[in-house]
Amino acid sequence: MAIARYPSVVLDCPDAAALARFYGEVLDWPVSVDDDWAEIRADYGQCIGFQQVQDYRAPQWPGQEVPQQSHLDFMVDDIDEAEAAVLDLGATKAEHQPGTTFRVFLDPAGHPFCLCVS
């Protein structure tokens, strides 16, 4: 018997509402904001939370002076179309691209995430 239904991920960031809006647009999930906390939630319950922290330091990727500790992968049907969309939303494409079946980007708070060919 499972203890929980599904995992949730929480990202530290300098502006919880702004980062929630970014990922809400990426996934087309509704955004909920409350002071220094925000979240996006799918119809089926999956959630990503965003915790605003003072003195936030963005991860440095691929370097590890400030480790990424975790990152999100998004499976996409058309990687070129998805790239254009996340760039329009405020992501930046990482200079270092180590693979051919995925592309690495940085969200507006500097967290690495990948668009992966599904």
Secondary structure, 3 states (H helix, E strand, C coil): CCCCCCCCEEEEECCHHHHHHHHHHHHCCCEEEECCEEEEECCCCCEEEEEECCCCCCCCCCCCCCCCCCCEEEEECCHHHHHHHHHHHCCEECCCCCCCCEEEEECCCCCEEEEEEC
